[in-house]
Every structure is written in C-alpha cells, then in structure tokens.
Amino acid sequence: MENFAIGQEEEEQDLFEHFNIVVDKGQSLLRIDKFLMHRIENASRNRIQNAIDAGNVLVNKQIIKASYKVKPLDEISIVYAHPPRDTEVYPENIPLDIVYEDDDLLIVNKPAGMVVHPGYNNYTGTLVNALAYHFEQLPTLPGNDGRPGLVHRIDKDTSGLLLISKNEITMTKLAKQFFDHSITRKYIALAWGDIENDGRIEGYIGRSLKNRIIQDVYDDEDKGKWSVTNYEVLERLNYVTLVSCQLETGRTHQIRAHMKHIGHPLFNDATYGGDKILKGTTFSKYKQFVNNCFELMPRQALHAKTLGFIHPTTQKYMEFEAPLPADFDAVLNKWRNYIILPQS
C-alpha cells in the first residue's frame, strides 16, 4: 500500500521526490544507476533505471542513459517515483466508474464520500481496495505487481477524476508531468459570496498554527509550499458563485484553503467554515432553503471535472471530463430556481 500521511489527500508531491546531487571531487567513474543506488535511500536498481528511461534523471541538465558514468562535480537532478508499500491491501469488489483504461493507466471518476487510500479508521472500502480487486482481474503486465499506482489524490468528499498508473514506468513518467505542472486539472466549485471577476490566488500553503487539520496561506516561504490557483467565474447566483479553478500546483486542500483565503469558502465545506450561512438575507425561508441545500449535498461543493496529460506511451495529449454528480447538480438547480423566485 502507498504509505500516505493522513490529510495529504490533494498533494501529489508526496508521491515522488526531487533530488539534486553534486558528485564529490574524489569520485571514481561509476555507472549512474549504481551510483544512485548508494545515494538514494531504499532505491532499487529497477526503479532508478525506470527513472532514467523516462528522462527523469539529468546530468548537467542533459538527459543521459543508464550506462553513463558519473564524473567528479557532475550535477545530477532526479524526479524519482517512490510508492513505498508496507501494508497489505485487501482487494474488495467495489464498483468503479472507469472513464478510460488501457495497458498503462486507468482514469476513475471517484464519488464523493469514498476515501482514496486506506489509513486511520479507513482500512476498507477505499478506492485503493477497489483498484486492487480490479487489477486482480487483469493480465499480468511488465512492471505491474497488481497494486494500483496513485499518481495524485483528491479529498474524501471531493468528487471527480483520478489518474492511476498500472506499472512503474508509467508512474515515473506521469510523476514527472505532475512535478513540472504540465498536467491540466480543472475543478468546479460553488463558493460563498458574489465573486466579481476572474482571478489568481498564490502564496505559501502550510498547516494552520491554530488548527492542524486545515491549511493556511502565508507570505513567508518558511511556513509552507508555493501554490497557485487560477479561477474563472462561470455563474453568479446572488449569494454564491460557481467557479472553475485550474491548479498550477497540487497542495493539500489547495482550492479549499485558497478560496477561504480570499473570503469565499466553498459551500458546505465544514473544515473551512463554509457549512454556515455566510451570505444572504435574514429571512427564515432563506435559512431553511440553505439548510435544505446542505442536506442535499452534505459535503464541500468541489468536483474534479477535467484532467489532461501526455500519454506516457503514445506521447499524445489526452483530456477527459466528468459531469457534475447528482448532488452538486441538484444544489445548483435549487440556487438557480431560488434567485428567480420572489424572496420572503
């Protein structure tokens, strides 16, 4: 099983590492795969060679072959996929909404409420348990040991598209695209308030000093990791706004933290304060209307709609979309109907 930290469900950076190594002056000539085996903890030769084959290992900013021999003062840069597996995952026959599948990868439309990977208090019923069962039904593929390779993650109560690799070389190549921020990811979100213009949110995301469960946005690089979200207004509904958010980075709770940071928490996002009436009238009918919406969609209004990437084998750009789930669509329609009716 991928050994992921609790609460890191949106951050693909945890799925691979970036190393920069300057070779010592006294280093004798040595094949780079052997050299890296001694320099990277728990690295297998096979995984290092996969990284080299994928073009994820650069020496002096140039792509090299596995036969390259390191020399003194060489500068080595590596993006290295490392899914450690230290706990057995039990396959479970859970239905999957498979959007696309081939010999190298799988795209799944995850429903809200499904945990992506086993963890504390969630050892069964997860997407990884379902994938483990699904992969058991597939023929054995080179480099595939039957366990799903998560390239990125989304929160339990966020719906939408997830990309899964079927073998190590695919995992490595896709990890590089995520690291380079060349993956297209667009989310649909319903946020509190009337957002007037399209915009861009940036800053350093890190754990809140007051509440370790949530993320805050800081100006100080020592307090977090750089993050960027671009958003576009799709529809204004008086007290809430439908927006499209495109990620340039993939940090924990990025969209949820960013939207709160600019004063527009996501609708019914309990973790970030969006599960209360933040905008609107004092009329009792309005309060009842909002509470009905909360009951209809008892989660944050966030959906991973669009996913685009270069296929690791064909080298062709592919893009997929997942329609809004029923609960999200129903709440949107309720807001649309509400704003055209007389308010009282």
Number of C-alpha atoms within 10 A of each C-alpha: 20 21 16 16 10 11 15 16 21 19 19 20 19 20 24 20 14 14 13 13 14 14 16 12 10 9 13 12 12 14 15 22 24 17 16 20 16 11 12 12 8 10 15 16 14 14 19 26 21 23 25 24 17 19 18 22 27 18 20 13 11 11 14 17 16 16 13 13 16 21 19 13 14 18 17 19 19 21 24 25 27 21 18 12 12 9 10 9 21 16 19 17 12 15 11 15 12 13 14 12 13 9 14 19 19 19 20 19 21 24 18 22 14 17 24 22 25 22 17 8 6 12 14 17 18 22 23 26 24 22 26 21 21 19 17 13 10 10 10 11 12 12 14 18 13 19 23 25 24 21 24 20 22 25 21 20 19 22 27 26 28 22 20 23 25 24 20 22 25 26 29 29 26 26 27 24 15 21 19 12 14 15 21 18 22 22 21 24 28 26 27 27 21 17 22 10 8 13 12 12 15 17 19 19 25 24 16 15 11 9 9 11 12 17 26 23 24 19 12 13 12 9 16 19 17 18 21 20 20 16 22 17 17 13 16 18 19 16 17 23 23 23 20 21 25 20 20 19 23 25 25 26 20 21 26 25 22 24 20 20 18 11 12 23 29 30 31 26 21 14 16 20 15 21 20 15 17 15 13 14 13 10 11 9 12 16 15 11 14 20 17 14 20 19 12 15 19 20 24 27 27 28 27 25 23 19 20 16 19 17 16 18 11 8 9 9 11 12 13 15 16 17 15 17 15 11 16 23 12 15 20 21 10 15 19 15 11 15 12 9 8 6 10 9
